[in-house]
């Protein structure tokens, strides 16, 4: 899981590098891609709509057909977010990148491509790596609840927030709903474009003051020696780019 996560997430960030940043006169190079990542324990009160989210997890669990693997998944997922006063998250942030742009419904822009759509991706360069938008799902595989929050700040100064859970279609009364859950604003849970519209107790986790993208995986997997595992995966996949600064 870690090797796949590192390979795909770093590739996506590298593809999103802002090539228009001023060149360093000493090195004659553009600023390098910077990535910051790590685990955090967050008080439940600081996560948005958590009570509603847990109710939905239990509803999906209770409406799944018998005999599939879903009951065990939802048992572990619910336990990860509904026990204790804190929940672990994994924050992945990139810098010197372009962040996301475009309205919710604009399929030609990066926000819709990364956050809302499946099966394709919008790249800023024809030489970008990856294909078919498969890599953007790596962070979901890293979450025990397959749920991710996105917070972006782009060079135009636009802020975008959206939460997405990729779970399972389920019955809600007489209606069968899609497999996704969204965290946003209004009855359609649209993306939030003004951080002031996020309740103050939730903002700290999703603040961005520099262009780039923050992705927060809810209830991530964690090995005992995760720093070593991540370091090995980074060097295995990206030693040449690191060597070339």
N, C-alpha and C positions, 0 to 999 in steps of 0.2 A: 504493500500500500504506500509506504513512504517513498520508494523509488519512483513509482508511477506519479505520485503527487508532485515530487520535486521536478521530474522531467517535464511534466505538462504545465505546471504553474509557472516555472521559470521561463519556459518557451513562450507562454502567453504574455508574460511581462516583458520579455525581450522584444517580442513583436510590437509591443505598444510603446517602445521607447520614443521619446520626443526628439526627433532629429533636428528640430529647429532651435534647440537651445544653443547659446553662444559657445563657440569652441574655446577651450582652455589655451591661452597663448603659450604656456610653457610646454604643454604636451601636444598641441595641435590636434587634440581629439575632443569629441563631444563628451559631455559629462557621462560617466558610466551609469548603467542601471544599478539602482540600490534596492535591496530587498530586506525587509525586517519581518521577523516572524517569531512566534512563540505562544506558549500556553498562558492563559489567565483564568483565575477563579473570579467569577462575577456574582454578586449578590442577585438573587432572583428578582428583586424589586427593580433592578436596573435593566432587565430584559423586557422588550415591548410585548404586550399581549400574551404573556406566558400562560396565564390561566386558561385563556381561550384556546391556545395552542395545545395544552395538555388535554383539554376536553376533546379536541379534534383527534388527537392521537388515540384516545380511548375509543372514540366513535369508530374510527377506521379499524382499529383492532377488533372491535366487537361485531363488525359487519363483514369481515373477511370469510371466505369459504373455508370449511374445515379441510385439513389435510395438506395445506401448503406451508411454506416456510415463514409466512407473515407473522403468525402468533409469537414466535420466538423473537423475531426482529422487534416487534412492538413492545414486547415485555422488556427487552433490554433498553429500548429507546425511552420508554416511559420511566423506567427506573433511573436512567441517566439524568432526566430533567425534573423528576418529581420526588427526589429524596434529598434531604438536607436543605440548607439555606443558600448554598452556593452551587453554581453550575460552571463547569469548565468549558472554555471556548478556546479556539485556536485562531489567532489573528495573523493574516498574511497581508503585508503592505508593500507596494512598490512605489518608487520615487524616480523622478526624471522620466516619467511616462506621461501619456496623454490623457489618462482617465477615460471616462465614458462620455458619449454625446448622443443626442437624438431623443426625440419623444418616444413614449411607450410604443406607439404604433408604427414607428418609422423603421421598417425592416432593412433599410440601407445603412443604418447607423449602428455603432458598437453597443449601445445600451440594450436595444432590443435583441441583437444577435447574441450577446453574452448571457443576459439575464432571463429573457422571456422566451426565446426561440430554441428549437432543437434541430440538429441535423445540418446546420451550416454555420459559417462564421464570416464576419466582416473584418478584413485585415487592412491596415493602413498602407501596407506595402505588398507589391506583387511577389517579393522575395521572402515574405514571412513564412515561418515554418508552420507545421500542423496542417490538418485538413478536416473538413466536414464538421468542425466545432466539437469534436469528441473530447479534446483535452480540457474543455471548460467544465466537464463533469467530474474531473479528478477530485476536486475539493468536496464534492458530495459523497464520494466513496470514502473520504477521510472522516466524515461525520457519522456517528452512530445513529443519528436521527435524519440523515440526508437533508439537512437544513442549513442554509447559508444566508448571511446578511451581507449586502453590498453597500459600500459608501464610496462615492467617487467625487473627485474635484478635478475639473478639467482646466486647461490653460485659459479658457474664456471666463473662468470664475464661476462656472455653474456647478452646483452641488446636486447630487442624485443619491437617493437612498431607496433600497427595496430589499425585502426579505422573501426568500423562496424555499419551500419545502417540497422535495420530490418524493412522494410517498406511494400511495396506491389509490385507485378509484374506489369509491365507497358509497354506501347508501346514507342519505341524510333525509329521513322521512320517506316520502314516496319518490324521491329524486336521486338519481345516480350522479355523483359529482366527479369532476376530473381528478387526476392523481396529484395535482399540485395544490399547495396552500401558499397564499401570498400575505406578506405583511407590508401594508402601505397605508394610503389615506382614502377615505370615502368608502362607499358600499362596494366599489369594484377593486379596492386595495391598490389604487394606482401608485406609481412611484412618487416619492416626496422630493420636491425640488427646492425646498427652503428648510434648512435645519431647525429654524425657529418653530416649525410645525411639529417637530418631534418633542414630546414631553421632556423637560429639562433633566429628569432623572435617568433618561435613556441616552442622552446626547453624547456623554463622554466616550462611550464605546464606539461611536460612529462619526466622531469629528475628523475632519480633514482640513488642514490649513495649507497644504501644498498640493499641486497637481499630482494625480495618481489614483490608484484604486486600493481600497481596503476590502478584504474579504474575511468574514468571520464565520468559521465553522462551529456549529453548535454541537456540544458533547463529542469532541473528537477522540479518536483512538490515540492511545499513548503507551509507548513502550518504556521499559525501565531506563534505558540509556538512550533517550531520544536524540540528544544533541549529537552523540557519536553516529547514530544511524543517519541523521540528516546530513552531517558533514560528509559521510561516505557517499551518500546518494548525490550530493551536490558535486563532489569531485569526480565521481564516476561519469556523470552526464555533462559537466560543464567546465572541466579542468582547463580546456584550451581557451575559452572565453575569459576565464579568470586570469590565466597566464598572460593573456594579451590585454588585460585591464579593460 
